[in-house]
Amino acid sequence: MPHDEPQDGYCNASVKQGEGYCANPEGFRCDDPDAKRCFLHGGQSTGAPEGNNNRETHGLFSDRQNYYENRTDQEKQWIDAVIGSLMDDAPFKEEDFAKYQMVRNIAIDMHKLRRANDYIDEKGVVHRDKTVGYTDDGRPIKQDEENVLNIAYDRLDRTMTRKMKELGLLDDPDSKQAEASQNIATELSRLREERDG
């Protein structure tokens, strides 16, 4: 529960609703013992060490190298198979390291999208009746809100498709169909919305 006024020894960051100040102690869950803010409001988090993906739920925001290193052997084989498939159709060879690295990143992003899609399906595209504020008499104001992860998913998918076009990986008849439907995320969103009614 936020404090009404700033108090010594506490974070004191303004809360989102603008009705009070953060009641977490100074430096709460922070590595820096001199931190004045808590981990939520600018203090350095004491979360998992760098490279540790223990808290990973869908992986969409994970660093690509850490993401790849923390996959099972079967998942790595899937990513490596996608790299091989893309390189078979690529108008360049593996010796062009910069382009090869871009293909590798695309394959990792494809796997991220695959995992995130399962997570979005489980959680839903829309958060129904999410509390976004309160009326003057204290009743919650509710509205449906798009899952933020769906927006990040769509952005990553569009970026990946653009990079594949730039590399010449979509210059085949299948790419015309992909271009016509624009991207997978849009179609999936439409289908989910129809299903959820």
LUMTI-609203 format. One record per residue (C-alpha): residue number from 0; residue in one letter; x, y, z. Coordinates in steps of 0.05 Angstrom, whole numbers, plus 5000, padded with zeros to 4 digits. Layout:
BEGIN
k = NUM r = A c1 = X c2 = Y c3 = Z $
...
//
This chain:
BEGIN
k = 0 r = M c1 = 5000 c2 = 5000 c3 = 5000 $
k = 1 r = P c1 = 5032 c2 = 5066 c3 = 4979 $
k = 2 r = H c1 = 5047 c2 = 5121 c3 = 5030 $
k = 3 r = D c1 = 5008 c2 = 5186 c3 = 5026 $
k = 4 r = E c1 = 5072 c2 = 5227 c3 = 5036 $
k = 5 r = P c1 = 5147 c2 = 5212 c3 = 5023 $
k = 6 r = Q c1 = 5180 c2 = 5180 c3 = 5083 $
k = 7 r = D c1 = 5253 c2 = 5172 c3 = 5103 $
k = 8 r = G c1 = 5283 c2 = 5104 c3 = 5088 $
k = 9 r = Y c1 = 5233 c2 = 5086 c3 = 5033 $
k = 10 r = C c1 = 5237 c2 = 5087 c3 = 4956 $
k = 11 r = N c1 = 5185 c2 = 5144 c3 = 4952 $
k = 12 r = A c1 = 5176 c2 = 5139 c3 = 4876 $
k = 13 r = S c1 = 5108 c2 = 5165 c3 = 4853 $
k = 14 r = V c1 = 5061 c2 = 5107 c3 = 4839 $
k = 15 r = K c1 = 5028 c2 = 5101 c3 = 4771 $
k = 16 r = Q c1 = 4960 c2 = 5127 c3 = 4793 $
k = 17 r = G c1 = 4994 c2 = 5188 c3 = 4822 $
k = 18 r = E c1 = 4963 c2 = 5174 c3 = 4889 $
k = 19 r = G c1 = 5020 c2 = 5164 c3 = 4936 $
k = 20 r = Y c1 = 5092 c2 = 5142 c3 = 4941 $
k = 21 r = C c1 = 5126 c2 = 5074 c3 = 4937 $
k = 22 r = A c1 = 5129 c2 = 5041 c3 = 5006 $
k = 23 r = N c1 = 5186 c2 = 4993 c3 = 4989 $
k = 24 r = P c1 = 5249 c2 = 5005 c3 = 5031 $
k = 25 r = E c1 = 5307 c2 = 5041 c3 = 4999 $
k = 26 r = G c1 = 5348 c2 = 4993 c3 = 4956 $
k = 27 r = F c1 = 5295 c2 = 4938 c3 = 4962 $
k = 28 r = R c1 = 5320 c2 = 4877 c3 = 4921 $
k = 29 r = C c1 = 5379 c2 = 4918 c3 = 4893 $
k = 30 r = D c1 = 5452 c2 = 4899 c3 = 4886 $
k = 31 r = D c1 = 5475 c2 = 4969 c3 = 4904 $
k = 32 r = P c1 = 5472 c2 = 4978 c3 = 4980 $
k = 33 r = D c1 = 5470 c2 = 5054 c3 = 4969 $
k = 34 r = A c1 = 5409 c2 = 5052 c3 = 4922 $
k = 35 r = K c1 = 5355 c2 = 5102 c3 = 4942 $
k = 36 r = R c1 = 5301 c2 = 5070 c3 = 4898 $
k = 37 r = C c1 = 5274 c2 = 4999 c3 = 4899 $
k = 38 r = F c1 = 5286 c2 = 4951 c3 = 4841 $
k = 39 r = L c1 = 5219 c2 = 4971 c3 = 4810 $
k = 40 r = H c1 = 5236 c2 = 5045 c3 = 4807 $
k = 41 r = G c1 = 5307 c2 = 5049 c3 = 4781 $
k = 42 r = G c1 = 5349 c2 = 5010 c3 = 4831 $
k = 43 r = Q c1 = 5391 c2 = 4954 c3 = 4801 $
k = 44 r = S c1 = 5353 c2 = 4888 c3 = 4805 $
k = 45 r = T c1 = 5381 c2 = 4828 c3 = 4842 $
k = 46 r = G c1 = 5348 c2 = 4781 c3 = 4793 $
k = 47 r = A c1 = 5381 c2 = 4722 c3 = 4759 $
k = 48 r = P c1 = 5455 c2 = 4732 c3 = 4741 $
k = 49 r = E c1 = 5472 c2 = 4752 c3 = 4670 $
k = 50 r = G c1 = 5464 c2 = 4693 c3 = 4622 $
k = 51 r = N c1 = 5417 c2 = 4656 c3 = 4670 $
k = 52 r = N c1 = 5348 c2 = 4645 c3 = 4640 $
k = 53 r = N c1 = 5316 c2 = 4613 c3 = 4701 $
k = 54 r = R c1 = 5261 c2 = 4665 c3 = 4701 $
k = 55 r = E c1 = 5247 c2 = 4659 c3 = 4627 $
k = 56 r = T c1 = 5173 c2 = 4647 c3 = 4612 $
k = 57 r = H c1 = 5168 c2 = 4656 c3 = 4536 $
k = 58 r = G c1 = 5238 c2 = 4680 c3 = 4516 $
k = 59 r = L c1 = 5214 c2 = 4735 c3 = 4470 $
k = 60 r = F c1 = 5258 c2 = 4788 c3 = 4504 $
k = 61 r = S c1 = 5318 c2 = 4743 c3 = 4517 $
k = 62 r = D c1 = 5387 c2 = 4757 c3 = 4488 $
k = 63 r = R c1 = 5394 c2 = 4712 c3 = 4427 $
k = 64 r = Q c1 = 5459 c2 = 4679 c3 = 4448 $
k = 65 r = N c1 = 5434 c2 = 4665 c3 = 4519 $
k = 66 r = Y c1 = 5368 c2 = 4641 c3 = 4490 $
k = 67 r = Y c1 = 5404 c2 = 4591 c3 = 4444 $
k = 68 r = E c1 = 5452 c2 = 4567 c3 = 4498 $
k = 69 r = N c1 = 5394 c2 = 4553 c3 = 4546 $
k = 70 r = R c1 = 5354 c2 = 4510 c3 = 4497 $
k = 71 r = T c1 = 5350 c2 = 4435 c3 = 4500 $
k = 72 r = D c1 = 5389 c2 = 4394 c3 = 4449 $
k = 73 r = Q c1 = 5324 c2 = 4381 c3 = 4411 $
k = 74 r = E c1 = 5308 c2 = 4456 c3 = 4408 $
k = 75 r = K c1 = 5379 c2 = 4472 c3 = 4385 $
k = 76 r = Q c1 = 5372 c2 = 4419 c3 = 4330 $
k = 77 r = W c1 = 5308 c2 = 4453 c3 = 4307 $
k = 78 r = I c1 = 5342 c2 = 4521 c3 = 4304 $
k = 79 r = D c1 = 5403 c2 = 4491 c3 = 4268 $
k = 80 r = A c1 = 5357 c2 = 4457 c3 = 4218 $
k = 81 r = V c1 = 5323 c2 = 4523 c3 = 4203 $
k = 82 r = I c1 = 5391 c2 = 4555 c3 = 4192 $
k = 83 r = G c1 = 5409 c2 = 4499 c3 = 4144 $
k = 84 r = S c1 = 5344 c2 = 4505 c3 = 4107 $
k = 85 r = L c1 = 5350 c2 = 4581 c3 = 4100 $
k = 86 r = M c1 = 5423 c2 = 4575 c3 = 4078 $
k = 87 r = D c1 = 5403 c2 = 4524 c3 = 4024 $
k = 88 r = D c1 = 5360 c2 = 4578 c3 = 3992 $
k = 89 r = A c1 = 5406 c2 = 4637 c3 = 4007 $
k = 90 r = P c1 = 5439 c2 = 4674 c3 = 3949 $
k = 91 r = F c1 = 5504 c2 = 4675 c3 = 3989 $
k = 92 r = K c1 = 5549 c2 = 4625 c3 = 4025 $
k = 93 r = E c1 = 5567 c2 = 4614 c3 = 4098 $
k = 94 r = E c1 = 5634 c2 = 4649 c3 = 4086 $
k = 95 r = D c1 = 5596 c2 = 4715 c3 = 4085 $
k = 96 r = F c1 = 5597 c2 = 4716 c3 = 4160 $
k = 97 r = A c1 = 5554 c2 = 4778 c3 = 4171 $
k = 98 r = K c1 = 5498 c2 = 4751 c3 = 4129 $
k = 99 r = Y c1 = 5505 c2 = 4682 c3 = 4159 $
k = 100 r = Q c1 = 5499 c2 = 4713 c3 = 4229 $
k = 101 r = M c1 = 5436 c2 = 4748 c3 = 4207 $
k = 102 r = V c1 = 5407 c2 = 4682 c3 = 4184 $
k = 103 r = R c1 = 5425 c2 = 4651 c3 = 4251 $
k = 104 r = N c1 = 5390 c2 = 4708 c3 = 4287 $
k = 105 r = I c1 = 5328 c2 = 4698 c3 = 4243 $
k = 106 r = A c1 = 5327 c2 = 4624 c3 = 4261 $
k = 107 r = I c1 = 5332 c2 = 4639 c3 = 4335 $
k = 108 r = D c1 = 5277 c2 = 4691 c3 = 4328 $
k = 109 r = M c1 = 5233 c2 = 4640 c3 = 4293 $
k = 110 r = H c1 = 5241 c2 = 4594 c3 = 4353 $
k = 111 r = K c1 = 5226 c2 = 4651 c3 = 4400 $
k = 112 r = L c1 = 5162 c2 = 4666 c3 = 4362 $
k = 113 r = R c1 = 5143 c2 = 4593 c3 = 4364 $
k = 114 r = R c1 = 5150 c2 = 4591 c3 = 4440 $
k = 115 r = A c1 = 5118 c2 = 4659 c3 = 4450 $
k = 116 r = N c1 = 5059 c2 = 4637 c3 = 4407 $
k = 117 r = D c1 = 5046 c2 = 4579 c3 = 4454 $
k = 118 r = Y c1 = 5051 c2 = 4626 c3 = 4513 $
k = 119 r = I c1 = 5003 c2 = 4677 c3 = 4481 $
k = 120 r = D c1 = 4954 c2 = 4621 c3 = 4465 $
k = 121 r = E c1 = 4955 c2 = 4600 c3 = 4538 $
k = 122 r = K c1 = 4948 c2 = 4671 c3 = 4566 $
k = 123 r = G c1 = 4903 c2 = 4699 c3 = 4512 $
k = 124 r = V c1 = 4911 c2 = 4755 c3 = 4462 $
k = 125 r = V c1 = 4867 c2 = 4801 c3 = 4503 $
k = 126 r = H c1 = 4866 c2 = 4810 c3 = 4579 $
k = 127 r = R c1 = 4792 c2 = 4813 c3 = 4593 $
k = 128 r = D c1 = 4766 c2 = 4860 c3 = 4647 $
k = 129 r = K c1 = 4835 c2 = 4886 c3 = 4667 $
k = 130 r = T c1 = 4832 c2 = 4939 c3 = 4721 $
k = 131 r = V c1 = 4859 c2 = 5004 c3 = 4692 $
k = 132 r = G c1 = 4839 c2 = 5053 c3 = 4747 $
k = 133 r = Y c1 = 4788 c2 = 5069 c3 = 4800 $
k = 134 r = T c1 = 4728 c2 = 5115 c3 = 4803 $
k = 135 r = D c1 = 4722 c2 = 5170 c3 = 4856 $
k = 136 r = D c1 = 4681 c2 = 5123 c3 = 4900 $
k = 137 r = G c1 = 4733 c2 = 5067 c3 = 4895 $
k = 138 r = R c1 = 4701 c2 = 5022 c3 = 4844 $
k = 139 r = P c1 = 4750 c2 = 4990 c3 = 4794 $
k = 140 r = I c1 = 4748 c2 = 5014 c3 = 4722 $
k = 141 r = K c1 = 4755 c2 = 4953 c3 = 4677 $
k = 142 r = Q c1 = 4769 c2 = 4946 c3 = 4603 $
k = 143 r = D c1 = 4796 c2 = 4894 c3 = 4555 $
k = 144 r = E c1 = 4869 c2 = 4905 c3 = 4537 $
k = 145 r = E c1 = 4913 c2 = 4871 c3 = 4485 $
k = 146 r = N c1 = 4966 c2 = 4826 c3 = 4514 $
k = 147 r = V c1 = 5030 c2 = 4868 c3 = 4510 $
k = 148 r = L c1 = 5069 c2 = 4806 c3 = 4489 $
k = 149 r = N c1 = 5026 c2 = 4802 c3 = 4426 $
k = 150 r = I c1 = 5051 c2 = 4871 c3 = 4405 $
k = 151 r = A c1 = 5124 c2 = 4851 c3 = 4416 $
k = 152 r = Y c1 = 5111 c2 = 4785 c3 = 4379 $
k = 153 r = D c1 = 5082 c2 = 4823 c3 = 4319 $
k = 154 r = R c1 = 5141 c2 = 4872 c3 = 4318 $
k = 155 r = L c1 = 5192 c2 = 4815 c3 = 4320 $
k = 156 r = D c1 = 5155 c2 = 4778 c3 = 4265 $
k = 157 r = R c1 = 5153 c2 = 4839 c3 = 4220 $
k = 158 r = T c1 = 5227 c2 = 4854 c3 = 4232 $
k = 159 r = M c1 = 5246 c2 = 4782 c3 = 4218 $
k = 160 r = T c1 = 5206 c2 = 4782 c3 = 4152 $
k = 161 r = R c1 = 5238 c2 = 4847 c3 = 4131 $
k = 162 r = K c1 = 5308 c2 = 4820 c3 = 4144 $
k = 163 r = M c1 = 5293 c2 = 4757 c3 = 4105 $
k = 164 r = K c1 = 5271 c2 = 4799 c3 = 4045 $
k = 165 r = E c1 = 5334 c2 = 4842 c3 = 4051 $
k = 166 r = L c1 = 5377 c2 = 4779 c3 = 4050 $
k = 167 r = G c1 = 5339 c2 = 4752 c3 = 3989 $
k = 168 r = L c1 = 5313 c2 = 4692 c3 = 4027 $
k = 169 r = L c1 = 5241 c2 = 4705 c3 = 4006 $
k = 170 r = D c1 = 5252 c2 = 4711 c3 = 3931 $
k = 171 r = D c1 = 5212 c2 = 4650 c3 = 3913 $
k = 172 r = P c1 = 5138 c2 = 4634 c3 = 3898 $
k = 173 r = D c1 = 5123 c2 = 4621 c3 = 3971 $
k = 174 r = S c1 = 5145 c2 = 4691 c3 = 3989 $
k = 175 r = K c1 = 5090 c2 = 4720 c3 = 3946 $
k = 176 r = Q c1 = 5039 c2 = 4684 c3 = 3989 $
k = 177 r = A c1 = 5074 c2 = 4707 c3 = 4053 $
k = 178 r = E c1 = 5075 c2 = 4778 c3 = 4027 $
k = 179 r = A c1 = 5001 c2 = 4775 c3 = 4010 $
k = 180 r = S c1 = 4982 c2 = 4754 c3 = 4080 $
k = 181 r = Q c1 = 5033 c2 = 4805 c3 = 4108 $
k = 182 r = N c1 = 5053 c2 = 4765 c3 = 4169 $
k = 183 r = I c1 = 5036 c2 = 4705 c3 = 4211 $
k = 184 r = A c1 = 5021 c2 = 4745 c3 = 4274 $
k = 185 r = T c1 = 4965 c2 = 4785 c3 = 4242 $
k = 186 r = E c1 = 4931 c2 = 4723 c3 = 4217 $
k = 187 r = L c1 = 4939 c2 = 4687 c3 = 4283 $
k = 188 r = S c1 = 4910 c2 = 4747 c3 = 4320 $
k = 189 r = R c1 = 4850 c2 = 4748 c3 = 4273 $
k = 190 r = L c1 = 4838 c2 = 4673 c3 = 4284 $
k = 191 r = R c1 = 4844 c2 = 4680 c3 = 4359 $
k = 192 r = E c1 = 4796 c2 = 4738 c3 = 4361 $
k = 193 r = E c1 = 4745 c2 = 4698 c3 = 4320 $
k = 194 r = R c1 = 4754 c2 = 4638 c3 = 4366 $
k = 195 r = D c1 = 4749 c2 = 4679 c3 = 4431 $
k = 196 r = G c1 = 4688 c2 = 4716 c3 = 4402 $
//
